[in-house]
Amino acid sequence: MSVHLIPASEAMARLDSFDAILDARSEGEHAEDHLPGALSWPSLNNAERIQVGTLYKQVNPFEAQKVGAALVAKNIARHIETHVLDKPKNWQPLVYCWRGGKRSHSLALILGQIGFKVHLIEGGYKAFRKQVIEDTPRQVQRLQFQVLCGPTGSGKTRLLQALAQEGAQVLDLEAMACHRSSVLGLIPGTPQPTQKAFETQIWQALRGFSPERPVFVEAESKKVGNLAVPAELMAAMRRSPCWRVHLSLEHRVQLLLEDYAFFTQDRRFFKERLERLTPLRGKVTVQGWQAQIDRGQMRDVVTELLSVHYDPGYEASTAQHFEHYAQAPTIAPASHAMPDMQAVARQWLQAPR
């Protein structure tokens, strides 16, 4: 048998060295959050976990252990038949469950007895989660950030994408959060991840960045949709150098019409989302926008949303929260189109520092 128990900190430092990362928890636990790249190999699935837990509470632990053992054995056999028979002898997986208990030990034991070199996380996912929380501030501290500022529709996200395509280090928080960070920022059909999964994504991205080059990030509020940006990262962003991204109002409106096309294609949905602005803008104003939507005047609605809702107070609010915004140089792409964003990104990255 070849099973090696390792601390979560060592497992995190060596994530890229394993041939597979196997999550022995239920599929529901895996969906909430998991180690980067982990495969879901449940020793007990959602329903089975409930079944065993109910037996444990309502009958006794011994009966629960028997039923649980049978289910775990059956599930591990299926994983082996489905995923392991083609693996070479030098295949080395990392295995974990919630606390490094029976679910992961059972899987690791069988794989080890086959002859594979198996690593098992001491303390399981719970220990990994603790390490993520503790390590994220350390990762933030070793990096230098460059913050893209600019009002809604100015092309910050597109410029981030262009910078990434040109090889820059980019932290795209909105992509990770599956949200565009405003009352109208949800992406239909794409639920946001859990807070834990969001934080794991951020930690994984940060640990992959070199401190020798800047990390470009978009100015955000403390929350992206329903998800909170880690406090240490938020503080670092707010004290980092800023750049103002400038587009004409015409190009901003066109960019939003393209990026939020799902609103123009579903007028009822657009009108329903605008209801959320009633406490801020008043019933009369919101109903006026809804009437324009009914008439198909989408460009007019977007223009007014910028001038009435998004733009007022932007300068003061950003200057209040981002220390270097007042001294921020301006970046002005020729248009909202990606080729113009790429041209700016290329020129920017090639400029001497």
Secondary structure, 3 states (H helix, E strand, C coil): CCEEEEEHHHHHHCHHHCCEEEECCCHHHHHHCCCCCCEECCCCCHHHHHHHHHHHHHCCHHHHHHHHHHHHHHHHHHHHHHHHCCCCCCCCEEEECCCCCHHHHHHHHHHHHHCCCEEEEECHHHHHHHHHHHHHHHHHHCCCEEEEECCCCCCHHHHHHHHHHCCCEEECHHHHHCECCCCCCECCCCCCCCHHHHHHHHHHHHHCCCCCCCEEEECCCCEECCEECCHHHHHHHHCCCEEEECCCHHHHHHHHHHHCHHHHHCHHHHHHHHHHHHHHHCHHHHHHHHHHHHCCCHHHHHHHHHHHHHCCCHHHHHHHHCCCHHHCCEECCCCCCHHHHHHHHHHHHHCCC
